[in-house]
């Protein structure tokens, strides 16, 4: 480092302490621009110098921390940060459990936490404390209202998925029917996988063992699903009822595997009952027309008999008169 550089450093440090720029040539250019503007009879800076001045102002503003903004009180920052953290957790959980759909059983804790944080914000609005100003600024201070939009999105998604039908009253955990269904669903998948592993050595895709060994588990799962549907339809008689998306998606996956992939047929007892009912309905027209034909023929015989009797009696009367 040369002696000129050593002599220059104290001047630079003094300039930084006094608030001067590190680039004095830029200020010289500004001064020359101002002088040129005065010579032309105006005070306007050249366009390039104006852009440089605005860029420096923006960089200085951007270096300020958000904690120094006067309109955000400490209580408001805490409420907003808590809602932001819970929203991030809930969003990540929803996306991770999108396929296969497991969001109701895996994300109900995050959803409840997000609702609790929003309630903390809305509760502050009703109070007469200083925090009410901050809560109003979070919920109603601008046209966008990002906190309200996010909360509405979470609630609409949760309602559309019908997650309340899988959970207990206060979303404290899964309901008993849901836990039973998931246990049977996992047992069915385990049975499928176990029987498929035994057929890995065979060249032909023969799923006879899967259909035979897993029919009882699949039948129990299907029966429980139908009972849950019927129970929900009784509760919501006027509206179109749906089970939660986790249960519906799990049942759809199982049915596709059973019917399309494994090509398993309906159990034999069900087939016999369906065939018997179908045959009875098919022969109903034949029975109806046959009974109608026999009944009309019998009526004809009854109508003809009195005519013959009447004709014979009249003939006897005529013979007696002739005598």
PyMOL commands that set and color helices and strands:
alter all, ss='L'
color gray80, all
select helices_A, chain A and resi 3-17+24-39+47-62+66-68+74-96+103-126+131-140+146-160+163-165+176-198+208-213+215-235+245-261+268-322
alter helices_A, ss='H'
color red, helices_A
deselect
rebuild
show_as cartoon
